[in-house]
Structure formats: C-alpha cells, structure tokens
Amino acid sequence: MTEKQKNAEQIAREILRLSRNMLLVNLRFLDAALNQLELLPITDSSLLTDGKHLCYRPEWVLRAFQTAKESPVRDYLHVLMHCIFRHMYMNPTIDREYWDLACDIAAEYVITGLGLKAAEAPRQEEQGQYFKAILHDLNHVTAEKLYAYLRQTVPDPAKLAQLRGVFSADDHALWYMTPQGVEERLDTGERSEQTVEIPPGESRTEQAKRWQEISERIQMELETFEKYRGSASDGLVQS
C-alpha cells in the first residue's frame, strides 16, 4: 500500500468514526446497533455490510464527504438501518433487484423521518416526491410492503434503474453470499493493522437473531422513554 493510500484510509476511517459518534450523540437509542459494526477497509465497491462489519472503500468515502459533509453520516445510518431491519436475511429466491430497491427506500424513508440535520444529504430532496406517491398507496413503509408494491407498479427496468440511482447508498453484494463467499470477498481487500478478524462460529441464523434482539431493544426504548415518544422516531417504530 502506498503512502497516499494509507493516508486516504486513515482519513476515511476517521470520517466514518466521526459519523458514528455524531449518530451516537443524536440518536442514543441506536447505541447497541452502532457498537456492532467494525470498520473494514476494502479496495473496491463503496460501502457494504455483512452484519458484522462496515466495509468501506476509502476513496469512495472521501468523495462522498467532499460532495457533502453530511453524506457519510447518512450513508452510515443507511447501512445500519439495513441491519436493524434485517434486510440481508431474506428468502434466497427473492427478486434481488426489487428487494434491493425496496430496502433502500425503506432505509431512506426512516432516516428522513428522524429529521436529523447532520444526515440531510442532497439526495433527500429528490426522494421527497417518491415518498409522497408511496405514502398515498401504503399505510406503512416497510421493505416487504415496498417489494410487493414495486413489483406491481414499476415493471420497467429503466424506471427501476432510475429509482436505484435516487435511493441507493451502499452495495448489497455481501447479502447474497454464503459465509465462505463473504470471507473470500473481504480477503481480497488490503487490510491495515487496525482491521478486524471475522468472528468464528457465528452462523447466519445466529447473526440474524442478534440483530433481532437489538431491534427489539431499540423498539422497547423508543416506546418506553418519554423523551422519544411522539418524536420523529415514530416512523422507525412503525417500520
């Protein structure tokens, strides 16, 4: 790894750490979720998660930050929402294109509803018109409902691609790999001394259960503590 690459990795890691801290300060009920993902630099793609790591390509993080300093915060939260809602633990026979888009819309919808200024990335404005149309037809916005809705209302591949451009924030490739395939994919990246080892012995089922427990804890906190009731977090509880 060149000196330039090392510097890029260090800066990108610091941006993501600061993004995490920003979320922790503003959304304390997400503390358990925010403590789950360990940062892992990779040499291709953008942002990915396997439910254990937040994998990032440093150059991609730096470009996002240069575009808008709020973008990494929103992207971090976007990935976290996928984990909280357990989007990666789907039926393997699902239509991947529609499921990916449904999950991205669901994640972005909840993030917008939180009203966190530090996560107001440029794409939010363009998403607003689509949210209005979706809310006209759906009472609750979840990935499962959106999946069925999109398959009925967006048969055109070109329209599907357009929507992906509006709502996408990460790469879902690791969702569809076996655990062995995930390890092989992650091993292609150049790891720094700070990187993490993949915890042994945790099956996909056990991982999904862990995130379910975290989700239930978040829901309980949102429903129990007065400071969260009636706030913008209601959309998160409903989802």
Backbone as numpy.savetxt, mean C-alpha at the origin, in Angstrom:
# Nx Ny Nz CAx CAy CAz Cx Cy Cz
28.28 -2.02 -5.65 27.43 -0.83 -5.65 28.32 0.42 -5.65
28.03 1.35 -6.52 28.81 2.58 -6.62 28.49 3.52 -5.46
29.34 4.53 -5.27 29.12 5.50 -4.21 27.81 6.26 -4.44
27.52 6.55 -5.72 26.28 7.25 -6.05 25.06 6.40 -5.68
25.13 5.10 -5.95 24.02 4.20 -5.61 23.84 4.10 -4.11
24.96 4.05 -3.37 24.89 3.98 -1.91 24.24 5.24 -1.34
24.61 6.38 -1.88 24.02 7.64 -1.42 22.52 7.68 -1.71
22.14 7.23 -2.91 20.73 7.21 -3.29 19.94 6.30 -2.35
20.52 5.14 -2.02 19.83 4.21 -1.13 19.66 4.81 0.26
20.69 5.46 0.77 20.62 6.05 2.10 19.58 7.16 2.16
19.54 8.00 1.13 18.57 9.10 1.10 17.16 8.56 0.97
16.97 7.58 0.09 15.64 6.99 -0.09 15.16 6.33 1.18
16.05 5.62 1.86 15.68 4.98 3.12 15.27 6.02 4.15
16.00 7.13 4.20 15.67 8.17 5.16 14.32 8.81 4.82
14.04 9.00 3.54 12.74 9.54 3.13 11.61 8.63 3.60
11.79 7.32 3.43 10.75 6.37 3.85 10.64 6.30 5.37
11.75 6.41 6.06 11.69 6.44 7.53 10.94 7.68 8.02
11.24 8.81 7.40 10.54 10.04 7.77 9.05 9.94 7.43
8.74 9.30 6.31 7.33 9.09 5.94 6.63 8.24 6.98
7.29 7.18 7.41 6.72 6.31 8.44 6.50 7.09 9.74
7.48 7.89 10.14 7.35 8.67 11.37 6.22 9.69 11.27
6.07 10.28 10.10 4.98 11.23 9.87 3.63 10.54 10.07
3.50 9.34 9.55 2.25 8.59 9.71 2.03 8.17 11.16
3.10 7.82 11.81 3.00 7.39 13.20 2.54 8.53 14.10
3.03 9.72 13.84 2.65 10.89 14.63 1.19 11.27 14.39
0.75 11.20 13.14 -0.59 11.65 12.79 -1.66 10.58 12.89
-1.27 9.32 12.76 -2.24 8.21 12.77 -1.78 7.16 13.77
-1.87 7.50 15.05 -1.32 6.62 16.09 -1.96 5.23 16.10
-3.20 5.14 15.64 -3.88 3.84 15.64 -3.26 2.87 14.64
-2.36 3.34 13.80 -1.68 2.46 12.84 -0.32 1.99 13.34
-0.02 2.23 14.61 1.34 1.93 15.09 1.71 0.46 14.91
0.79 -0.45 15.21 1.12 -1.87 15.07 1.40 -2.24 13.62
0.63 -1.67 12.71 0.83 -1.95 11.28 2.14 -1.34 10.79
2.43 -0.12 11.22 3.63 0.57 10.76 4.90 -0.12 11.25
4.79 -0.86 12.34 5.96 -1.56 12.88 6.21 -2.92 12.23
5.36 -3.31 11.28 5.48 -4.63 10.67 6.45 -4.68 9.50
6.42 -3.65 8.66 7.17 -3.71 7.41 8.60 -3.20 7.59
9.57 -4.02 7.21 10.97 -3.63 7.27 11.44 -3.22 5.88
12.21 -2.16 5.84 12.66 -1.61 4.56 13.70 -2.51 3.90
13.51 -2.72 2.60 14.42 -3.58 1.85 14.66 -2.97 0.47
15.88 -2.50 0.18 16.16 -1.92 -1.14 16.21 -2.99 -2.21
15.71 -2.65 -3.40 15.75 -3.55 -4.54 16.29 -2.77 -5.75
16.58 -3.47 -6.81 17.22 -2.82 -7.96 16.28 -2.61 -9.13
15.02 -3.04 -9.02 14.08 -2.82 -10.11 12.71 -2.50 -9.54
11.75 -2.23 -10.40 10.36 -1.95 -10.03 10.25 -0.61 -9.28
9.30 -0.53 -8.35 9.03 0.72 -7.63 8.92 0.43 -6.14
7.70 0.26 -5.64 7.45 -0.19 -4.28 6.72 -1.52 -4.34
7.10 -2.44 -3.48 6.42 -3.72 -3.40 6.34 -4.14 -1.94
5.38 -5.00 -1.63 5.36 -5.62 -0.32 4.97 -7.08 -0.45
5.56 -7.89 0.41 5.17 -9.29 0.52 4.49 -9.54 1.85
4.13 -8.45 2.55 3.51 -8.57 3.87 4.53 -8.57 4.99
5.82 -8.68 4.66 6.89 -8.66 5.65 7.82 -7.47 5.45
8.01 -7.08 4.19 8.93 -6.01 3.85 8.24 -4.92 3.04
8.79 -3.74 3.12 8.47 -2.69 2.17 9.70 -2.60 1.26
9.59 -3.15 0.08 10.69 -3.18 -0.87 10.63 -1.91 -1.71
11.76 -1.28 -1.91 11.77 -0.01 -2.63 12.99 0.09 -3.53
12.78 0.68 -4.69 13.90 1.04 -5.55 14.27 2.47 -5.24
15.48 2.72 -4.76 15.85 4.06 -4.31 15.59 5.16 -5.32
15.94 4.91 -6.59 15.75 5.94 -7.60 14.27 6.32 -7.76
13.41 5.35 -7.63 11.97 5.60 -7.74 11.47 6.46 -6.58
11.94 6.17 -5.37 11.55 6.95 -4.19 12.03 8.39 -4.33
13.26 8.57 -4.80 13.81 9.92 -4.95 13.03 10.73 -5.98
12.66 10.09 -7.09 11.88 10.79 -8.12 10.51 11.19 -7.59
9.89 10.28 -6.85 8.58 10.58 -6.27 8.67 11.76 -5.31
9.70 11.80 -4.50 9.89 12.89 -3.55 10.14 14.21 -4.25
10.89 14.17 -5.35 11.16 15.38 -6.12 9.89 15.92 -6.78
9.01 15.01 -7.17 7.74 15.42 -7.79 6.84 16.13 -6.77
6.73 15.54 -5.59 5.94 16.12 -4.50 6.39 15.46 -3.20
6.78 16.26 -2.24 7.34 15.70 -1.00 6.33 14.84 -0.25
5.02 15.01 -0.55 4.00 14.19 0.11 3.85 12.81 -0.53
4.37 12.64 -1.74 4.15 11.39 -2.48 4.67 10.16 -1.74
5.88 10.15 -1.18 6.33 8.96 -0.46 5.48 8.64 0.76
4.95 9.67 1.41 4.07 9.43 2.57 2.81 8.71 2.11
2.21 9.21 1.04 0.99 8.58 0.54 1.27 7.17 0.02
2.40 7.01 -0.67 2.73 5.69 -1.20 2.97 4.68 -0.09
3.64 5.12 0.97 3.87 4.25 2.13 2.53 3.82 2.72
1.63 4.79 2.88 0.31 4.49 3.45 -0.50 3.60 2.51
-0.35 3.81 1.22 -1.02 2.98 0.22 -0.63 1.51 0.37
0.66 1.25 0.47 1.14 -0.12 0.65 0.63 -0.69 1.96
0.64 0.13 3.00 0.17 -0.33 4.31 -1.31 -0.71 4.27
-2.11 0.05 3.53 -3.53 -0.28 3.42 -3.74 -1.64 2.75
-2.92 -1.96 1.78 -3.01 -3.29 1.16 -2.82 -4.38 2.21
-1.88 -4.16 3.12 -1.61 -5.15 4.16 -2.75 -5.22 5.18
-3.22 -4.06 5.61 -4.29 -4.00 6.61 -5.56 -4.68 6.09
-5.85 -4.46 4.80 -7.05 -5.07 4.21 -6.76 -6.46 3.64
-5.50 -6.90 3.75 -5.08 -8.25 3.32 -5.37 -8.49 1.84
-5.09 -7.50 1.04 -5.35 -7.59 -0.39 -4.50 -8.64 -1.08
-3.32 -8.93 -0.55 -2.44 -9.89 -1.23 -2.82 -11.34 -0.97
-3.75 -11.58 -0.08 -4.14 -12.96 0.24 -5.47 -13.29 -0.44
-5.43 -13.27 -1.76 -6.64 -13.44 -2.55 -6.73 -14.87 -3.11
-7.90 -15.17 -3.67 -8.07 -16.44 -4.38 -7.16 -16.42 -5.62
-6.31 -17.42 -5.79 -5.36 -17.42 -6.92 -6.03 -17.41 -8.30
-7.33 -17.72 -8.36 -8.01 -17.73 -9.66 -8.59 -16.37 -10.03
-8.36 -15.38 -9.18 -8.96 -14.06 -9.41 -8.37 -13.42 -10.67
-9.15 -12.55 -11.30 -8.67 -11.81 -12.46 -7.72 -10.73 -11.96
-6.45 -10.92 -12.20 -5.42 -10.07 -11.61 -5.56 -8.60 -11.96
-5.83 -8.29 -13.23 -5.91 -6.88 -13.64 -7.00 -6.14 -12.88
-8.18 -6.76 -12.76 -9.28 -6.11 -12.06 -9.04 -6.06 -10.56
-8.45 -7.12 -10.02 -8.19 -7.15 -8.58 -7.16 -6.09 -8.19
-6.10 -5.98 -8.97 -5.08 -4.97 -8.69 -5.69 -3.57 -8.66
-6.50 -3.26 -9.66 -7.11 -1.94 -9.73 -8.09 -1.73 -8.58
-8.90 -2.75 -8.29 -9.86 -2.64 -7.19 -9.15 -2.35 -5.87
-8.05 -3.02 -5.62 -7.29 -2.83 -4.38 -6.68 -1.43 -4.32
-6.18 -0.95 -5.45 -5.59 0.39 -5.48 -6.64 1.46 -5.24
-7.81 1.31 -5.85 -8.88 2.28 -5.63 -9.31 2.27 -4.17
-9.48 1.09 -3.60 -9.90 0.97 -2.20 -8.89 1.64 -1.27
-7.60 1.40 -1.53 -6.55 2.00 -0.69 -6.55 3.51 -0.80
-6.65 4.02 -2.03 -6.62 5.47 -2.23 -7.87 6.14 -1.66
-8.99 5.46 -1.74 -10.24 6.01 -1.21 -10.13 6.22 0.30
-9.62 5.23 1.00 -9.49 5.33 2.45 -8.48 6.41 2.83
-7.37 6.47 2.10 -6.34 7.48 2.40 -6.91 8.89 2.23
-7.64 9.11 1.14 -8.25 10.42 0.93 -9.22 10.75 2.05
-9.98 9.77 2.49 -10.94 9.98 3.56 -10.31 10.32 4.89
-9.05 9.93 5.10 -8.38 10.25 6.36 -8.08 11.74 6.47
-8.01 12.42 5.32 -7.80 13.86 5.35 -6.46 14.29 5.88
-5.45 13.47 5.69 -4.11 13.78 6.18 -3.38 14.66 5.17
-3.09 15.89 5.56 -2.47 16.84 4.64 -1.10 16.35 4.16
-0.38 15.67 5.01 0.96 15.19 4.66 0.91 14.10 3.59
-0.28 13.59 3.30 -0.42 12.53 2.29 -1.24 12.98 1.09
-1.37 14.29 0.90 -2.16 14.82 -0.22 -1.28 14.91 -1.48
-1.09 13.81 -2.14 -0.28 13.77 -3.36 -1.08 14.28 -4.56
-0.40 14.69 -5.63 -1.08 15.27 -6.80 -2.18 14.39 -7.39
-2.01 13.07 -7.36 -3.00 12.19 -8.00 -4.37 12.24 -7.33
-4.42 12.75 -6.11 -5.68 12.77 -5.37 -6.75 13.58 -6.09
-6.35 14.69 -6.69 -7.33 15.56 -7.36 -7.98 14.84 -8.53
-7.19 14.13 -9.32 -7.74 13.42 -10.47 -8.63 12.27 -10.05
-8.34 11.69 -8.91 -9.14 10.56 -8.42 -10.54 10.97 -7.98
-10.71 12.24 -7.62 -11.97 12.70 -7.06 -13.18 12.43 -7.93
-13.07 12.65 -9.24 -14.21 12.44 -10.12 -14.62 10.97 -10.18
-13.64 10.08 -10.08 -13.95 8.65 -10.10 -14.62 8.22 -8.80
-14.17 8.80 -7.69 -14.80 8.47 -6.41 -16.28 8.85 -6.41
-16.61 9.97 -7.01 -18.01 10.40 -7.06 -18.86 9.39 -7.82
-18.34 8.91 -8.94 -19.09 7.93 -9.73 -19.25 6.62 -8.98
-18.17 6.20 -8.30 -18.21 4.93 -7.56 -19.19 5.01 -6.40
-19.14 6.12 -5.65 -20.02 6.28 -4.49 -21.48 6.37 -4.89
-21.73 6.79 -6.13 -23.11 6.85 -6.62 -23.69 5.45 -6.74
-22.83 4.46 -6.99 -23.29 3.08 -7.22 -23.02 2.13 -6.06
-22.07 2.46 -5.21 -21.72 1.57 -4.10 -21.90 2.27 -2.76
-22.49 1.56 -1.80 -22.65 2.13 -0.46 -21.33 2.13 0.30
-20.58 1.04 0.17 -19.30 0.90 0.85 -18.23 0.55 -0.19
-17.09 1.18 -0.04 -16.00 0.96 -0.99 -15.01 -0.05 -0.40
-15.06 -1.27 -0.88 -14.09 -2.29 -0.52 -13.54 -2.90 -1.80
-12.39 -3.54 -1.69 -11.77 -4.14 -2.88 -12.69 -5.19 -3.49
-13.36 -5.97 -2.65 -14.23 -7.02 -3.15 -15.40 -6.46 -3.95
-16.03 -5.41 -3.41 -17.15 -4.78 -4.12 -16.67 -4.08 -5.39
-15.52 -3.44 -5.30 -14.98 -2.76 -6.47 -14.59 -3.74 -7.56
-14.12 -4.89 -7.19 -13.74 -5.92 -8.16 -14.94 -6.31 -9.02
-16.05 -6.60 -8.36 -17.27 -6.96 -9.09 -17.78 -5.78 -9.90
-17.72 -4.60 -9.33 -18.20 -3.38 -9.99 -17.39 -3.09 -11.25
-16.09 -3.17 -11.16 -15.22 -2.87 -12.29 -15.39 -3.89 -13.42
-15.59 -5.12 -13.07 -15.77 -6.16 -14.11 -17.06 -5.93 -14.89
-18.03 -5.33 -14.23 -19.31 -5.06 -14.90 -19.28 -3.76 -15.70
-18.55 -2.77 -15.20 -18.65 -1.42 -15.77 -17.44 -0.99 -16.60
-16.32 -1.71 -16.50 -15.11 -1.31 -17.23 -14.57 -2.50 -18.04
-15.28 -2.88 -19.11 -14.80 -4.00 -19.92 -13.68 -3.61 -20.90
-13.52 -2.32 -21.12 -12.56 -1.84 -22.10 -11.14 -1.85 -21.53
-10.19 -2.59 -22.12 -8.80 -2.64 -21.62 -8.14 -1.28 -21.57
-8.45 -0.41 -22.53 -7.85 0.92 -22.55 -8.31 1.75 -21.34
-9.60 1.64 -21.02 -10.13 2.35 -19.86 -9.53 1.80 -18.57
-9.36 0.49 -18.53 -8.75 -0.16 -17.36 -7.33 0.36 -17.15
-6.58 0.47 -18.24 -5.20 0.96 -18.16 -5.17 2.42 -17.70
-6.13 3.21 -18.17 -6.21 4.61 -17.77 -6.44 4.74 -16.27
-7.36 3.94 -15.75 -7.65 3.97 -14.32 -6.46 3.51 -13.49
-5.74 2.53 -14.00 -4.55 2.07 -13.28 -3.54 3.21 -13.14
-3.43 4.01 -14.20 -2.52 5.15 -14.15 -2.90 6.18 -13.12
-4.18 6.28 -12.82 -4.68 7.26 -11.86 -4.52 6.77 -10.42
-4.70 5.47 -10.19 -4.76 4.95 -8.82 -3.54 4.14 -8.38
-2.73 3.71 -9.31 -1.60 2.84 -8.96 -0.52 3.59 -8.21
0.05 2.96 -7.19 1.15 3.56 -6.43 2.27 2.56 -6.16
2.03 1.28 -6.44 3.01 0.26 -6.13 2.88 -0.90 -7.12
3.80 -1.83 -7.01 3.83 -3.02 -7.86 3.31 -4.19 -7.03
2.36 -4.93 -7.56 1.75 -6.04 -6.82 2.35 -7.40 -7.18
3.47 -7.41 -7.87 4.02 -8.67 -8.39 4.23 -9.72 -7.30
4.69 -9.30 -6.12 4.98 -10.27 -5.06 3.73 -10.94 -4.51
2.57 -10.32 -4.72 1.33 -10.91 -4.22 1.06 -12.27 -4.85
1.49 -12.42 -6.09 1.10 -13.59 -6.88 2.20 -14.66 -6.93
3.23 -14.49 -6.15 4.32 -15.45 -6.15 4.21 -16.39 -4.97
4.76 -17.59 -5.13 4.89 -18.49 -3.99 5.94 -17.93 -3.06
5.98 -18.34 -1.77 7.03 -17.86 -0.86 8.43 -18.04 -1.42
8.66 -19.17 -2.10 9.98 -19.41 -2.69 10.25 -18.40 -3.80
9.22 -18.12 -4.60 9.37 -17.16 -5.67 9.65 -15.76 -5.15
9.04 -15.40 -4.02 9.28 -14.10 -3.42 10.73 -13.98 -2.99
11.24 -15.03 -2.33 12.62 -15.00 -1.87 13.58 -14.87 -3.05
13.28 -15.59 -4.13 14.15 -15.51 -5.30 14.11 -14.11 -5.90
12.93 -13.49 -5.93 12.79 -12.14 -6.48 13.57 -11.14 -5.63
13.43 -11.25 -4.31 14.11 -10.32 -3.43 15.62 -10.51 -3.45
16.06 -11.73 -3.68 17.49 -12.01 -3.70 18.18 -11.43 -4.94
17.40 -10.97 -5.92 18.01 -10.37 -7.11 18.46 -8.94 -6.82
17.98 -8.36 -5.73 18.37 -7.00 -5.38 19.72 -6.98 -4.69
20.41 -5.86 -4.78 21.67 -5.69 -4.08 21.36 -5.20 -2.67
21.59 -6.05 -1.70 21.21 -5.72 -0.34 22.33 -4.96 0.38
21.96 -4.02 1.20 22.94 -3.29 2.00 23.12 -4.02 3.32
24.07 -3.55 4.14 24.29 -4.18 5.44 23.10 -3.96 6.37
22.28 -2.96 6.07 21.14 -2.63 6.93 19.91 -3.46 6.61
19.96 -4.23 5.56 18.76 -4.91 5.12 18.38 -6.05 6.05
17.27 -6.67 5.80 16.72 -7.66 6.72 16.77 -9.04 6.08
16.69 -10.02 6.93 16.57 -11.40 6.46 15.10 -11.78 6.49
14.67 -12.60 5.57 13.28 -13.04 5.55 13.03 -13.99 6.71
12.10 -13.67 7.62 11.86 -14.53 8.78 11.46 -15.94 8.35
12.11 -16.96 8.89 11.79 -18.33 8.50 10.54 -18.84 9.19
9.89 -19.77 8.56 8.85 -20.53 9.23 7.45 -19.92 9.20
7.28 -18.71 8.67 5.95 -18.10 8.64 5.29 -18.39 7.30
4.23 -19.16 7.33 3.53 -19.49 6.10 2.65 -18.32 5.67
2.16 -18.43 4.46 1.27 -17.38 3.94 0.01 -17.29 4.79
-0.49 -18.43 5.24 -1.68 -18.46 6.09 -1.42 -17.78 7.43
-0.26 -18.04 8.01 0.10 -17.42 9.29 0.28 -15.92 9.13
0.87 -15.53 8.01 1.06 -14.11 7.74 -0.27 -13.40 7.60
-1.20 -14.01 6.87 -2.54 -13.43 6.71 -3.24 -13.30 8.06
-3.06 -14.29 8.92 -3.68 -14.25 10.25 -3.09 -13.11 11.07
-1.79 -12.91 10.95 -1.13 -11.82 11.69 -1.71 -10.47 11.27
-1.89 -10.27 9.97 -2.44 -9.01 9.50 -3.92 -8.87 9.87
-4.62 -9.98 9.93 -6.02 -9.92 10.36 -6.10 -9.45 11.81
-5.20 -9.96 12.64 -5.18 -9.55 14.05 -4.86 -8.06 14.17
-3.94 -7.59 13.35 -3.60 -6.16 13.36 -4.80 -5.33 12.91
-5.48 -5.78 11.87 -6.67 -5.07 11.37 -7.75 -4.98 12.44
-7.96 -6.08 13.15 -8.98 -6.11 14.19 -8.61 -5.17 15.34
-7.33 -5.11 15.63 -6.87 -4.20 16.68 -7.10 -2.75 16.27
-6.81 -2.42 15.02 -7.04 -1.07 14.53 -8.52 -0.72 14.60
-9.37 -1.65 14.17 -10.81 -1.40 14.19 -11.30 -1.17 15.61
-10.80 -1.98 16.55 -11.23 -1.84 17.94 -10.82 -0.48 18.50
-9.60 -0.03 18.18 -9.15 1.26 18.67 -9.98 2.40 18.07
-10.28 2.29 16.79 -11.06 3.34 16.13 -12.47 3.42 16.69
-13.02 2.28 17.04 -14.40 2.24 17.54 -14.49 2.53 19.03
-13.36 2.37 19.75 -13.37 2.50 21.21 -13.01 3.88 21.70
-11.95 4.45 21.12 -11.44 5.70 21.65 -12.20 6.91 21.11
-12.62 7.75 22.03 -13.46 8.91 21.70 -12.78 9.83 20.69
-11.45 9.96 20.79 -10.76 10.92 19.93 -10.82 10.52 18.46
-11.13 9.25 18.17 -11.20 8.81 16.78 -12.63 8.75 16.25
-13.63 8.74 17.15 -15.01 8.59 16.71 -15.49 9.79 15.91
-16.27 9.52 14.87 -16.84 10.59 14.08 -15.82 11.37 13.28
-14.61 10.85 13.19 -13.56 11.55 12.46 -13.46 11.01 11.06
-12.45 11.47 10.34 -12.24 11.01 8.97 -11.90 9.53 8.90
-11.58 8.93 10.04 -11.22 7.51 10.05 -12.44 6.60 9.92
-13.65 7.16 9.91 -14.84 6.34 9.75 -14.79 5.51 8.47
-14.26 6.09 7.39 -14.15 5.36 6.13 -13.26 4.15 6.25
-12.23 4.26 7.08 -11.32 3.13 7.29 -12.05 2.01 8.01
-12.85 2.35 9.04 -13.60 1.34 9.77 -14.58 0.63 8.86
-15.30 1.39 8.03 -16.28 0.80 7.13 -15.61 -0.12 6.12
-14.47 0.29 5.62 -13.76 -0.54 4.63 -13.24 -1.81 5.26
